[in-house]
């Protein structure tokens, strides 16, 4: 794997852990696609650093379990102003 890819993957993983961010937020922060971030932190990271992968996976699992709440709040706020 190229060094620049390894560096990118580690930066993305660090950002997700530090900020507790979603894949979408990390993609916006690094100005890359959601698909790239997802592949980086679910496939490439496991080959680079398994313990870091498990930490990122915990954050992503937490975000997944809270997704329905964020969606409900977004809908509530959307119609609150009407």
C-alpha positions as CSV (number, residue, x, y, z in Angstrom):
1,X,0.0,0.0,0.0
2,X,1.3,3.4,-0.9
3,X,2.6,5.7,1.9
4,X,0.2,8.5,1.1
5,X,-2.7,6.1,1.4
6,X,-1.5,4.8,4.8
7,X,-1.1,8.5,6.0
8,X,-4.6,9.4,4.8
9,X,-6.1,6.3,6.5
10,X,-4.4,7.1,9.8
11,X,-5.4,10.8,9.6
12,X,-9.1,9.8,8.9
13,X,-9.1,7.3,11.8
14,X,-7.6,9.8,14.2
15,X,-10.2,12.4,13.2
16,X,-13.1,10.0,13.6
17,X,-11.9,9.0,17.0
18,X,-11.1,12.5,18.3
19,X,-14.2,14.1,17.0
20,X,-16.6,11.1,17.3
21,X,-17.5,12.0,13.7
22,X,-19.5,10.2,11.1
23,X,-18.1,8.9,7.8
24,X,-19.9,11.8,6.1
25,X,-18.3,14.4,8.4
26,X,-14.9,12.9,7.9
27,X,-15.4,13.0,4.1
28,X,-16.3,16.6,4.2
29,X,-13.4,17.5,6.5
30,X,-10.8,15.7,4.2
31,X,-12.6,16.7,1.0
32,X,-12.9,13.1,-0.3
33,X,-15.8,10.9,-1.0
34,X,-17.8,9.0,1.7
35,X,-17.0,5.8,-0.2
36,X,-13.3,6.4,0.1
37,X,-13.5,7.1,3.8
38,X,-15.6,4.1,4.4
39,X,-13.2,1.8,2.5
40,X,-10.3,3.4,4.3
41,X,-11.6,2.9,7.8
42,X,-13.3,-0.5,7.3
43,X,-10.9,-2.4,5.1
44,X,-7.5,-0.6,4.8
45,X,-7.2,0.4,8.4
46,X,-7.7,-3.2,9.6
47,X,-4.6,-4.2,7.6
48,X,-2.6,-1.3,9.0
49,X,-3.5,-1.2,12.7
50,X,-6.1,-3.6,14.1
51,X,-6.4,-1.9,17.5
52,X,-7.0,1.5,15.9
53,X,-9.5,-0.2,13.6
54,X,-11.4,-1.5,16.6
55,X,-11.5,2.0,18.2
56,X,-12.9,3.5,15.0
57,X,-15.4,0.7,14.7
58,X,-16.7,1.5,18.1
59,X,-17.3,5.1,17.1
60,X,-19.0,4.1,13.8
61,X,-21.2,1.6,15.6
62,X,-22.3,4.3,18.1
63,X,-23.1,6.6,15.2
64,X,-25.1,3.9,13.5
65,X,-27.1,3.2,16.6
66,X,-27.9,7.0,17.0
67,X,-28.7,7.6,13.3
68,X,-32.5,7.3,13.7
69,X,-32.4,9.9,16.5
70,X,-30.4,12.4,14.4
71,X,-32.9,11.9,11.6
72,X,-35.8,12.5,13.8
73,X,-34.3,15.7,15.2
74,X,-33.6,17.0,11.7
75,X,-37.2,16.4,10.7
76,X,-38.4,18.1,13.9
77,X,-36.3,21.1,13.3
78,X,-37.3,21.3,9.7
79,X,-41.0,21.6,10.5
80,X,-40.5,23.6,13.7
81,X,-40.1,26.8,11.7
82,X,-43.3,26.5,9.8
